[in-house]
Amino acid sequence: MKAFVHISSIDSVLSQFGHLQDKISPDEWSKITRHSHDKGKNESLAIRLQLLGLCEFTGISIDDFPVHYLSSGKPVLKKTEWFMSWSHTKGVAATVISECPIGIDVEADRQIHAGLYRKALHPTEIDTLVQLNEYQQKEVFLKKWVIKEAYLKMAGLTIAHHIQSVLVHENGSQVEYIRPNGIKTVNKYIWHRFEDQDWYHVALVSEQKIDYTFLGAFKTKI
């Protein structure tokens, strides 16, 4: 299975793929322009341009904007057997297309309030986290957060209803999703990185083992 990933700064994406803006459909432009600030508009535009750039790179037609949305709100590629996911954070955009279901999440390094632990972590994860110092808690939490979000995107599950049911092992090598009936689904196809130069975490979770090709800012590093 293959996947192509583009991770880069918002400004770099807008510069590299700006020529593809005319391929964005009116419906997608409405999603971009609903943001009240330029920051939000540029982030929303950047992930769509990244997707178009990756589609162009892999030979997927972009004559018609290649995305539609499931009832859950999950964006999916249409008229192709490829899968997709996208994410953005402060100044960074990340998009992936893959031959199997996949999720990506990127999160800027930031201060975390303890109240967020109760909303996002399983009780057993909290018990382990509170034993760490403040700096370690933040780093471990952000790593868990991006892996959880990437898993939920891959599975087509909502964050609000399912994030506490996703357990990330301490070394980030495995995810367990605990279903309402108690049955566990285990996933070990995880890629995570903390980019210490630009201070953000990024994670990819796929349904099967993937051979990744990284483009954008990472292409010379991996």
N, C-alpha and C positions, 0 to 999 in steps of 0.2 A: 504494500500500500504506500502511496506517495502523498505528500502534502507540501504546499508552497506557502511560506509565511513571509509577510512583509511587516516589519516593525521599524518605525522611524519617527522623527519629530514631525509635528503637524506642519511646520513651515516647509520641511523637506518634501513631504508628501504633496503639498499644494504646488510646489515648484516642479516636482518630477512628473506628476500626473495631471496638471492643470489643463492640458490640451484635451482631456477626456470629459470636460464638464458638459459638453453638448450631448453626451450620451446618457446623462442623468434625466430620468423621466420627470414630468410635471408633478406626479404624486410624490416622488422622492424629494424634489425641490421644496414641496410644501412642508415636508418633515424637517428639512434643513432650516428653512426660513421661519419656522415657528419659534426658534430660539430668539430670545430678546437681545442677547449680547453677541458681539462678533466672535468671542471665544467659543461659545456653544455652536454657532453656525460653522466655524472653521473645523471644529472637531467632527461634527456631523458630516460635513462635506468631505473631510479627509478620509474617513473610513470607506465612503462610497467610491472615492477615486482610487483608493488602494484596491478595492475589490475589482473595479474595472481594469486596473493595471494587471492584476493577477490573472483575470480572465483572458485578457489580451495575450499575456505571456504564455498561457497554457492552451490557447486556441479555442477557448469558449467564446461563442458569439456574443458581441456586445451591441449588435444592431438595435436590440430592444433591451432596456435595462434588466439585468438577469435575476432580479430578486422579487419574491413575493413573500407574504407573511402568513403563518399559520394562525389559527384562532387563539393560540397562546401568546401570539406576538413574536414568536421565533422567526427570524428571517431565514429563508432557504433559497437555494439556487433553483431556477426553473429551467425546464427543457434540457437538462443535463443530469448525469449520474453523480456529479461532484457534490460535495457538501461544503458548507461555509460557516464562519463565525467571525465576529468583529468586536472590537473594544477600543475605548480611548480613555485617557486620563490626562492630567495636567501636562499639556504640551507633547503628548505621545499618542500615536495611533497604531493599532495592531490588527491585522486581518489575516485570515488563513482560508485556503480552499484545500479540500482533501478528498481522497477516494473513499473514505469512510466517515461516519459521524464524528464530529470533533467540536471542541469548544475552546475558546481563547479568552483570557482576561488579563488586563494590565492595570496596575494600581500604583499611583505615586506614593512614595514614602511619606508618611504624615503621622501626626500625633493621633493616638487611638484612645478614646474614652472607654473606661472599664465597662460602662453600660452596654457597649456594643458587643462585648463578649457574650452576654446573656442572650442577645438577639441572634448571634451568628454561630455560636459554638454549641456542640453537644455537651451535656454536663461532665462527661469524663474528660473532654478536652479542656474545660475550664479548670478542673481539679489539677491537671498537669501544668497548665499555663500559670496559675497563680503562685506556683513555687519558684518561678523565674524572676530575675530582676526586671526592672521597668524596660530597659533597652531590649532585653531578650524577649519579653512579652510582646513588644511591638513587632519585632522581626518575625517571630513565630506566628503571630496572628495574621500579619499581612501575607505570609506564605500560605497559610491555611486558607485565607480568604480568596486569593486568586485561584487556587486549586479547586476550591469548592465552587466558585462561580463558573470556572471553565467546565467542570463536570456537569453542573446543572444545565449549562447551555448545550453541551453535547447531548444530554438526555432529554432536552426539551421540557425541563421542569422549572417552575418559578422559584425565585429566590425567597420571596416572602413566605411561601408555604413549606419549603423543603430544605433550606440551608442548614437548619439544626439537625437534620437527619443524615447529613453527609459528614462522615468522620475521616479526617486526614491523619494518617500515621505520622509520628513525630519527625521521621526523616523524609517525609513527603513521597515515599515510594509506593504508597497504596492508598486508595480511597474506598471507603465502604459506604454504601447507601442503604440505610435501614428503612425498609418499606413499612407502611402502617400495620401490616400483618406480622411484622417482626423478622421477615426474611431479609437476609443481607445480599446485596449485589456488590461484588468486589471488582475493582478496576486497578490495574497496575501500569497502564500506559500513560505515564505522566512525564511531562518535561517542565522544569521550573528553572528560572534564573532571576537573580537579583543583579540589576545593572547598577553598579555602585557609582559610575561616572555621572549618570543622570538621575539616580535615586528612584528607581521604580522596580517593582516585581512584575514578572510576567509568567503565565502558566498556560500550558496546552494539555488537554486531556482528550484522548481519542478512544474509539471503541475497539480498535485493533492496533497492533504494532505498526508504527509509521516510520518511513524514511523521510526526514524533513529536509527541505531546501529552504534556507533562510536568505531573504533578500532585504533590501533596505539597509539600515544602520548595522545589522548583525552580519551581513554577508561576508565580511572579511574576518569575523571573529569566531565563527563556528564552522 
